[in-house]
Amino acid sequence: MSYCKNILETIGNTPLVQLNKVIGDIPATVLAKVETFNPGNSIKDRMALKMIEDAEKSGKLKPGGTIVEGTSGNTGMGLAIAAIIKGYKCIFTTTDKQSKEKVDALRAFGAEVIVCPTNVEPEDPRSYYSVSARLSREIPNSYYPNQYDNLSNRMAHYEQTGPEIWEQTEGKITHLVVGAGTGGTITGTAMFLKEKNPAIKVWAMDTYGSALKKYHETGVLDKNEIYPYVTEGIGEDFIPQNYDFSLIDHFEKVTDKDGALMTREICRQEGIWVGYSAGTAIAGLIQLKDQLKKDDVVVVIFHDHGTRYLGKIFNDEWMRKMGYFDKKGFTAADIVSSRKNVELLTIDKKDTISKAMKMITENNFSQIPVTSDNRIVGSIYEKLVFDKILSNPDSKNESIESIMKEALPFVDISTSIDTLAKMVSGDNEAVLVKDFKQDKNYIITRFDIADIMAK
Ligand SMILES: Cc1ncc(COP(=O)(O)O)c(C=O)c1O
């Protein structure tokens, strides 16, 4: 009889599938390593099991223990599956940006999930990194795998993903293309492949709003690079220890919109149902197509499954709301180019309420984006500032943090006026517009949109 003794034995040995249509006129052979075939439907099953088994060996994880981890979903799924088979309890922290499907799926496997705010610094006690670190200190007999700095993460790919790709391509691989988050997949896989053939080019796929590309190019963690983005699973606002940047030849940034649209195309044109970072990887590869030749063999990692994005990328209403569909007619770019004073004014979260009041009255603003370390983390509103001063005049010297609300949504500069109009209905007075290619930010208010629509 041929069977697996439990589900964990089905991890790995995923297929390599040629992409035939979605790559357009790229001259090379492009092969996708389709990691959705793992039992948790993502590549993260590999490193989750490896982290648990290494912790068992070192005595950090003891029988009946509780695994506490900050995870955007896929690592949690891998840990939850392994925990079921091995008899551990799981508590995960995640961010409110992650797809609801991912959180529900973790709960389906019996894990406890704590959802934390996205737009706070990693060091902030409310961040999902901090909450998981704190819980692991407080809960007895708990183990905190810390996928970011735990080198078992990249070793899983050094031991499995790299050798599988080498064998499947019979050593012919010339380029490895990987969406980069913790850095485990790209570093571990690249480490093995470059040992076999140092000439293999390794391209990391990053997203606008992440600090990774700039860090790779300059060695500086530039907080100005960091702002909220929509893409899931890739990009970081700090540098995890799993990275060995010397193994990565190039980082390519892809917009949220291009990644989302390409994810849908992979499903429609190739019949392969995968998640956001797969779309980002193919969109980024197309951006780099001039560097590829006919005889090249490119392997692209497809990290996770499309089911996790049913409420987002595979939901037309969400795509429309995000402004990822409509390219006709006026766009945000038309509003921006029609204005004289285009610079985005912001206020730091440590600035005082009286400074906010001065900015609001002098500029006739209704709202101002709030920054921390030059990164947009929230917004303040005219009404809240005035209410605060009216209820307690002494509060003018307090920092605006106490009245700060969520950051305004960011959209791409090519977003249509129709979409913008829907976004500024109800409580939402304005949106932030990013011109990714020029690296400039603007604010567009309900007034701006009504003004152009009335013309
Ligand atoms: C969907 C998805 N893509 C890409 C990545 C990045 O992989 P790594 O963390 O190994 O760099 C992750 C990691 O969480 C992910 O969940």
The ligand as an SDF file (V2000), in Angstrom:
LIG
                    3D

 16 16  0  0  0  0  0  0  0  0999 V2000
    1.3010   34.8760    0.1190 C   0  0  0  0  0  0  0  0  0  0  0  0
    2.7280   35.0490    0.5000 C   0  0  0  0  0  0  0  0  0  0  0  0
    3.6110   35.3750   -0.4490 N   0  0  0  0  0  0  0  0  0  0  0  0
    4.9130   35.5890   -0.1790 C   0  0  0  0  0  0  0  0  0  0  0  0
    5.3860   35.4830    1.1110 C   0  0  0  0  0  0  0  0  0  0  0  0
    6.8430   35.7810    1.3790 C   0  0  0  0  0  0  0  0  0  0  0  0
    7.5810   34.6500    1.7390 O   0  0  0  0  0  0  0  0  0  0  0  0
    8.7770   34.7800    2.7690 P   0  0  0  0  0  0  0  0  0  0  0  0
    8.1710   35.1780    4.0880 O   0  0  0  0  0  0  0  0  0  0  0  0
    9.3810   33.4220    2.8420 O   0  0  0  0  0  0  0  0  0  0  0  0
    9.7190   35.8180    2.2790 O   0  0  0  0  0  0  0  0  0  0  0  0
    4.5030   35.1540    2.1400 C   0  0  0  0  0  0  0  0  0  0  0  0
    4.9500   35.0980    3.5380 C   0  0  0  0  0  0  0  0  0  0  0  0
    4.1950   35.1750    4.4670 O   0  0  0  0  0  0  0  0  0  0  0  0
    3.1380   34.9090    1.8370 C   0  0  0  0  0  0  0  0  0  0  0  0
    2.2510   34.5800    2.7740 O   0  0  0  0  0  0  0  0  0  0  0  0
  1  2  1  0
  2  3  1  0
  2 15  2  0
  3  4  2  0
  4  5  1  0
  5  6  1  0
  5 12  2  0
  6  7  1  0
  7  8  1  0
  8  9  2  0
  8 10  1  0
  8 11  1  0
 12 13  1  0
 12 15  1  0
 13 14  2  0
 15 16  1  0
M  END
$$$$
